[in-house]
Amino acid sequence: MERAGRSREVRVVSYHGYRNEETPRMFFIDGEEIRILKVIRMWKAADRDGGAVRRYFKVKGSDGYNHTIYYDEYNERWFLPQKG
């Protein structure tokens, strides 16, 4: 489970390759559609106890900003890390 205030769940449209939810194509923040123009970087990280794996994507959005989103493989959901 995500801690409140740490990450925000977002809806993501992704390319479904041989693994489900493989590559994000667009996501939505407050109802705004943000197309992913480029995946800048991808990496995996496990939580502190080595359990759940998160697949992170740093992306260039159609809104002109770079965003980092991640897919939580345990919960099968996408999140946007919150700053602060």
Secondary structure, 3 states (H helix, E strand, C coil): CCCCCCEEECEEEEECCCCCCCEEEEEEECCEEEEEEEEEEEEEEECCCCCCEEEEEEEEECCCCEEEEEEECCCCEEEEECCC
